[in-house]
Amino acid sequence: MTSQAPQDPATVEKCLILGHGFHASDSEKVHEILQPVEHRLNGLSANQVTLELLVKDRDGKEQKVTFEADLGRAHIVATAHDEDIWAAVAHVRDEFMRQYKDWKDTHRR
């Protein structure tokens, strides 16, 4: 039995919503930082995946970046409080990857 690739495969570019606090001008940098997430989307269709990145109190003392991923089979939320916005985006990426690995290890059995 072979698995077929979806006709419209999920990618970060297709599935990412830049939410509150992010601007269209941030798009290229965000996609660059989140590129490693794409490997986790293999085998999923774009209509199965929603990725959302948002920031509360951007550049403020209480800055909080949230990356929410709905992969159809898993829902993962990662947050970071780094002062540097791009460090925070990288932090939520890494936290997503860790949570995804944990979820996959749990559901592989």
Wavefront OBJ file of the C-alpha trace (Angstrom):
o trace
v 0.000 0.000 0.000
v 1.459 3.347 -1.022
v 0.433 6.679 0.384
v -0.337 9.409 -2.074
v 0.885 12.936 -1.688
v -1.963 15.430 -1.374
v -2.866 17.389 -4.503
v -2.480 20.664 -2.612
v 0.241 19.956 -0.031
v 0.409 22.034 3.135
v 3.259 24.522 3.321
v 4.099 27.270 5.779
v 3.530 29.854 3.057
v 0.044 28.538 2.187
v -1.160 27.830 5.721
v 0.305 30.601 7.873
v -1.849 33.464 9.077
v 0.054 36.442 10.422
v -2.187 37.492 13.262
v -2.327 40.429 15.614
v 0.911 42.371 15.935
v 2.546 41.116 12.753
v 2.571 43.038 9.486
v 2.783 42.014 5.840
v 6.328 43.403 5.830
v 7.266 40.737 8.420
v 6.147 37.903 6.150
v 9.466 37.053 4.486
v 11.416 36.940 7.763
v 8.695 34.910 9.492
v 8.589 32.353 6.666
v 12.374 32.049 6.772
v 12.375 31.360 10.524
v 9.425 28.939 10.369
v 10.706 26.994 7.343
v 11.771 23.953 9.465
v 8.118 23.483 10.457
v 7.310 22.528 6.868
v 8.818 19.064 7.285
v 6.132 18.343 9.906
v 3.428 19.140 7.359
v 4.433 16.332 4.980
v 1.455 14.295 3.848
v -1.110 16.907 4.857
v -3.279 18.942 2.516
v -3.337 22.707 2.794
v -7.030 22.562 3.731
v -6.180 20.368 6.764
v -3.687 22.801 8.296
v -3.970 26.186 9.952
v -0.915 27.929 11.359
v -1.276 31.256 13.145
v 1.425 33.499 14.552
v 0.539 36.475 16.703
v 2.184 38.808 19.163
v 0.718 40.644 22.111
v 2.329 43.913 23.247
v 4.924 43.902 20.452
v 8.185 45.532 21.535
v 6.746 46.060 25.011
v 7.895 44.684 28.338
v 5.160 42.043 28.297
v 5.687 40.914 24.663
v 4.281 37.436 24.086
v 4.504 35.529 20.792
v 2.094 32.656 20.206
v 2.273 30.054 17.433
v -0.848 27.945 17.109
v -0.901 24.965 14.786
v -4.004 22.960 13.932
v -2.811 19.971 11.949
v -6.154 18.214 11.792
v -4.869 15.367 13.931
v -3.009 17.519 16.458
v -3.457 20.956 17.969
v -0.270 22.560 19.287
v 0.232 25.927 20.957
v 3.694 27.329 21.669
v 4.465 30.645 23.359
v 7.562 32.741 24.020
v 8.310 35.915 25.951
v 11.688 36.876 24.436
v 12.362 40.614 24.187
v 13.578 40.282 20.585
v 10.667 39.518 18.266
v 12.721 37.280 15.953
v 14.215 35.325 18.853
v 10.666 34.793 20.095
v 9.531 33.502 16.692
v 12.477 31.073 16.647
v 11.632 30.020 20.206
v 7.998 29.194 19.342
v 9.210 27.300 16.269
v 11.494 25.167 18.430
v 8.786 24.643 21.036
v 6.333 23.597 18.304
v 8.871 21.080 16.986
v 9.375 19.644 20.501
v 5.640 19.372 21.153
v 5.035 17.835 17.732
v 7.716 15.198 18.377
v 6.153 14.401 21.765
v 2.708 14.128 20.168
v 4.000 11.901 17.381
v 5.843 9.628 19.841
v 2.662 9.280 21.899
v 0.392 8.541 18.919
v 2.747 6.247 17.042
v 1.922 3.297 19.268
l 1 2 3 4 5 6 7 8 9 10 11 12 13 14 15 16 17 18 19 20 21 22 23 24 25 26 27 28 29 30 31 32 33 34 35 36 37 38 39 40 41 42 43 44 45 46 47 48 49 50 51 52 53 54 55 56 57 58 59 60 61 62 63 64 65 66 67 68 69 70 71 72 73 74 75 76 77 78 79 80 81 82 83 84 85 86 87 88 89 90 91 92 93 94 95 96 97 98 99 100 101 102 103 104 105 106 107 108 109
